[in-house]
């Protein structure tokens, strides 16, 4: 990767539907060179996918919470993950180190629907403890991070 690749990624991060011609005009590169570089970034696994960001509040999902989950034993992890994967209120699930085993990001409509989600999580076999933190406001929410030009591009 070089600074040109970084510039292409910055354009795509801003608008993943931006066409190669527009990107090329912004960074002074031909359309064919932009297309070639994008294909290389895709093939290298740097660009994993193109997606749409949906405004959850516009859908009535105004409540975000993080649920920390402790599981009794790793033998329960697979079943836990399968059920969590099927729950439409769970936006993210991370396996973590520390006092808990997993952290879930839940996006839901109301306190009642959060309660239902929390009761669902607590009912999963092997779950021994949960702690929930409700988000009051979000100050930064990046879907993806660009490489650090000082360290990642060397």
Secondary structure, DSSP 4 states (H G I P E B T S, - for coil): --HHHHHHHHHHHH-TT--HHHHHHHHT--HHHHHHHHHHHHHTTSS--------TGGGT--EEEEEEEEES-GGGHHHHHHHHHH-TTEEEEEE-SSS-SEEEEEEESSHHHHHHHHHHHHTSTTEEEEEEEE-S--S---SS-PPPTTTTT-
